[in-house]
Amino acid sequence: MLDALPRSSPEFARLLETHDDAAVTRVSDDLCLVQTVDFFTPIVDSPYWFGQLAAANALSDVYAMGARPLTAMNLVAWPADLGMKHLSEILRGGAEKVMEAGAELAGGHSIDDKEPKYGLAVTGVARADEIVYNAGARPGDKLVLTKRLGIGVLASALKKGLITEDDMMPAIEEAAMLNAAAAAVMSAVGVHACTDVSGFGLLGHLGEMLAASAAAAVVRVADVPLHPGVLELIAQAVYAGGLRSNRDFLLPRLHSGGPDELDEQDPRLLAAFDPQTSGGLLIAVSADTHAALLSGLRESSVSGWTIGEVTAGPPGNLVLEG
């Protein structure tokens, strides 16, 4: 369907064709704009934290490409009969996160809608040789993840009244952390590819990276970091429809490896399909640079978990080890 849409004229050669979530436009020989947009419905009860999460999530696409956020614009859908008190808290949370990123909030747009939605359109800048694409992972690269998984499962549990927002707060605070420090370390040491982990889950975004890189990968499921309580909730079938959709789409491309065969209903496997809000960076880094990346992350107070390796094989193919 998308192939039928009109394309820019051949003369417009500034927009670079990539497989990333952000658009890259060359504006001079050595400077590029990196642009993205993202918004969604609330996943937590607190309007302030919803604003923080939505803003951090939108900014993440820029950081995943090694760029620096420059400006952001609010995107708001709001029921007119809900009043302005909660909306002001959402906007405060978002504005504080934009300021933390060193970017300028430059207005935005709002509409009357039945269901609240909030996010940002973000423009970043980077020199052409600074940009990190999700294409470029090479066989032998280590795969490093910078945030734990499971916030989608926890949000589902919150909606069902199985946990409180206080129970979920460590995951909320981690998700609201900007990926700025991780991106700075990544750029400093030099890596081959990067993506952030969001709505398609860990395996979905890894699959996109591998397909763009014409490579495959082995993932050690036991090494994938999870928030406390996530496995127990998945075992009770507490998760969002997006997890099921991600699983159904990706299962044909997955293969078990090693002596520990993974069942399709194994909570450890299902957690890797969980849609994330403002998830971490997933970085493909050479074996020679791997230690420097982990060291730099630690020095910047950023977590880093090595969860697998890139291999030669059919593009996008994923082998899962227990």
C-alpha positions in Angstrom: 0.0 0.0 0.0 2.7 2.5 0.9 4.5 1.8 -2.4 1.6 3.4 -4.2 2.2 6.8 -2.4 3.7 9.6 -4.5 7.5 10.0 -4.0 9.6 13.1 -4.0 11.1 14.2 -7.3 14.5 12.8 -8.2 15.9 16.3 -7.9 15.2 16.3 -4.2 18.2 14.4 -3.1 18.7 15.8 0.3 16.4 13.2 2.0 18.5 10.1 2.7 16.9 6.7 2.3 17.3 4.8 5.6 15.5 2.1 7.5 15.4 4.2 10.7 12.5 5.7 12.7 13.8 9.2 12.1 14.2 11.0 8.7 17.6 12.3 7.8 17.9 15.4 5.6 21.2 16.7 4.4 21.2 20.5 4.6 24.8 21.1 3.7 27.9 19.1 2.9 28.5 18.1 6.5 25.3 18.9 8.4 22.0 16.9 8.6 18.7 17.4 10.2 17.2 14.3 12.0 13.4 14.6 12.4 10.9 12.3 14.1 7.4 12.4 15.6 5.7 10.2 18.2 2.6 10.4 20.4 0.4 8.0 22.3 -2.3 7.5 24.9 -1.5 7.5 28.6 0.1 4.4 30.0 0.3 5.7 33.6 -2.2 7.5 35.9 0.0 10.5 36.7 -0.4 13.3 34.0 3.1 14.6 34.9 4.8 11.3 34.4 2.8 10.7 31.2 4.3 13.9 29.8 7.8 12.9 30.9 7.5 9.5 29.3 5.9 10.7 26.0 8.6 13.4 25.6 11.5 11.0 26.4 10.1 8.5 24.0 9.9 11.0 21.1 13.4 12.3 21.8 14.8 8.8 21.8 14.6 8.4 18.0 17.0 11.4 17.6 19.4 10.0 20.2 19.4 6.5 18.6 21.0 8.1 15.5 23.7 9.9 17.4 22.1 13.3 16.8 21.4 16.2 19.2 17.8 17.5 19.8 17.4 21.1 18.6 13.7 21.9 18.8 10.5 20.1 19.8 6.8 20.8 19.2 3.9 19.6 21.3 1.3 17.3 19.8 -1.9 17.3 21.9 -5.3 15.5 21.5 -7.5 16.4 24.5 -11.2 16.0 25.4 -12.6 19.5 25.9 -14.7 18.3 28.8 -11.7 17.0 30.8 -10.5 20.4 31.8 -7.1 22.0 31.7 -5.6 21.0 35.1 -4.4 17.5 33.9 -3.3 18.8 30.5 -1.1 21.5 32.2 0.7 18.7 34.2 1.3 16.7 31.0 2.7 19.7 29.2 4.9 20.5 32.3 6.3 17.0 32.3 7.1 17.2 28.6 8.5 20.7 28.8 10.9 19.7 31.6 12.1 16.7 29.6 12.7 18.9 26.5 14.7 21.3 28.7 16.7 18.5 30.1 17.6 17.5 26.6 18.9 21.0 25.9 16.3 21.5 23.2 13.9 24.4 22.7 10.1 23.8 22.9 8.7 25.7 19.9 5.0 25.6 20.3 2.9 22.8 18.8 -0.7 21.9 17.9 -3.8 20.7 19.7 -7.1 19.2 18.8 -10.3 18.2 20.6 -10.4 14.4 20.8 -12.3 11.8 22.8 -9.1 10.1 24.2 -6.1 12.0 25.5 -2.9 11.7 23.5 0.4 13.5 23.8 3.8 13.5 22.2 6.4 15.6 20.3 7.7 16.3 16.9 11.4 16.6 17.3 14.2 18.0 15.1 17.8 17.2 15.8 21.1 18.0 14.1 24.3 16.0 13.5 27.2 16.0 11.2 26.9 13.5 8.4 29.8 11.4 9.8 28.3 11.4 13.3 25.0 9.7 12.4 24.5 6.1 13.5 22.0 4.1 11.4 20.3 0.8 12.2 21.9 -0.6 9.1 25.5 -1.5 9.6 25.6 -4.3 12.1 28.3 -6.8 11.2 28.8 -10.5 12.0 30.8 -10.7 15.2 29.3 -7.6 16.7 28.1 -7.7 20.3 24.5 -6.6 21.0 24.2 -4.3 24.0 20.9 -3.1 25.5 20.7 0.0 27.9 17.3 -0.3 29.6 15.3 -3.2 31.0 12.2 -4.6 29.3 8.6 -5.0 30.6 7.1 -1.5 31.0 4.3 -2.6 28.6 3.4 -5.5 30.8 3.5 -3.4 34.0 1.2 -0.8 32.3 -1.3 -3.5 31.6 -1.1 -4.7 35.2 -1.7 -1.1 36.3 -4.8 -0.8 34.1 -6.2 -4.0 35.6 -5.6 -2.8 39.2 -3.1 -5.6 39.9 -0.3 -3.2 40.8 -0.2 0.5 41.8 1.7 3.3 40.2 4.1 3.3 43.2 4.8 -0.4 42.4 5.6 0.6 38.9 7.6 3.8 39.7 11.1 2.3 39.3 10.2 1.2 35.7 8.6 4.6 35.0 11.7 6.5 36.2 13.9 4.3 34.1 11.8 4.8 31.0 11.7 8.6 31.6 15.5 8.7 31.6 16.8 10.3 28.4 19.0 8.1 26.1 21.3 11.1 25.8 24.2 9.8 27.9 24.1 6.4 26.2 24.1 8.1 22.8 27.1 10.2 23.8 29.1 7.2 24.9 28.0 5.3 21.7 29.2 8.2 19.6 32.5 8.6 21.5 33.6 5.0 21.2 32.3 4.3 17.7 29.7 1.6 17.0 28.3 0.0 13.9 24.5 0.3 14.3 21.9 1.4 16.8 18.1 1.5 17.2 15.9 2.3 20.2 13.5 -0.3 21.5 9.9 0.9 21.5 6.5 -0.4 20.1 7.8 -3.4 18.2 9.5 -4.8 21.3 13.2 -5.9 21.5 12.9 -8.7 18.9 10.9 -6.5 16.5 13.5 -3.7 16.5 16.4 -6.1 16.4 14.8 -7.8 13.4 14.6 -4.4 11.6 18.3 -3.8 12.4 19.3 -7.2 11.1 17.2 -6.9 7.9 18.7 -3.5 7.2 22.2 -4.9 7.8 21.7 -8.1 5.8 22.7 -10.1 8.9 21.3 -12.5 11.5 21.8 -12.7 15.3 21.8 -15.0 18.3 20.0 -13.7 21.4 20.5 -15.2 24.8 17.1 -14.8 26.3 18.3 -15.4 29.9 20.6 -12.4 29.6 17.8 -10.0 28.5 17.2 -7.6 31.5 13.6 -7.4 32.8 11.9 -5.3 35.4 11.0 -7.2 38.6 7.6 -8.9 38.5 7.3 -9.0 34.7 7.7 -12.7 34.3 5.1 -13.5 37.0 2.6 -11.1 35.3 3.2 -12.7 31.8 2.7 -16.1 33.3 -0.8 -14.9 34.4 -1.4 -13.6 30.8 -1.2 -10.0 31.9 0.1 -8.1 28.8 -1.2 -5.8 26.1 -2.5 -6.8 22.6 0.6 -5.3 21.1 2.7 -8.1 22.6 0.5 -10.7 20.9 0.7 -8.8 17.6 4.5 -8.6 17.8 4.8 -12.3 18.7 2.5 -13.4 15.8 4.4 -11.3 13.3 7.9 -12.4 14.4 7.5 -16.1 15.3 8.0 -17.4 11.8 11.5 -15.8 11.8 12.6 -17.2 15.2 14.6 -20.3 15.8 15.7 -21.9 19.1 19.3 -22.8 19.6 21.4 -24.6 22.1 20.2 -27.4 24.5 17.5 -25.3 26.2 14.6 -25.2 23.7 12.2 -22.2 24.3 8.5 -22.8 24.3 6.4 -20.2 22.4 4.6 -19.4 25.7 7.8 -19.1 27.8 7.4 -15.8 29.7 11.1 -15.0 29.0 10.4 -15.2 25.3 7.1 -13.3 25.5 8.9 -10.5 27.4 11.1 -9.9 24.3 7.9 -9.0 22.3 6.6 -6.5 24.9 6.0 -3.1 23.4 8.2 -0.6 25.2 7.6 3.1 25.9 10.9 5.1 25.9 13.0 1.9 25.9 16.7 1.8 25.8 19.2 1.8 22.9 20.1 -1.5 21.3 23.6 -1.1 20.0 25.7 -3.3 17.7 29.4 -2.8 18.6 32.5 -4.6 17.4 34.1 -7.1 19.8 37.2 -4.9 20.0 35.1 -1.9 21.1 32.6 -3.8 23.3 34.6 -3.3 26.6 35.1 0.4 25.9 31.3 0.8 25.3 30.4 -1.0 28.6 33.0 1.0 30.5 31.8 4.3 29.1 28.2 3.5 30.0 29.2 2.6 33.5 31.1 5.9 33.9 28.0 7.7 32.6 25.8 5.9 35.1 24.0 4.1 32.3 23.3 0.3 32.5 24.4 -1.9 29.7 23.6 -5.6 29.2 25.2 -7.8 26.5 22.4 -10.0 25.2 23.8 -11.6 22.1 25.8 -11.4 18.9 25.3 -10.5 15.3 26.0 -13.5 12.9 26.1 -14.3 9.3 22.9 -15.7 8.0 19.6 -14.9 6.3 18.8 -11.2 6.8 16.6 -10.7 9.9 17.0 -14.3 11.1 17.0 -14.6 14.9 18.3 -17.6 16.9 17.2 -17.6 20.5 19.1 -19.4 23.2 17.7 -20.1 26.6 
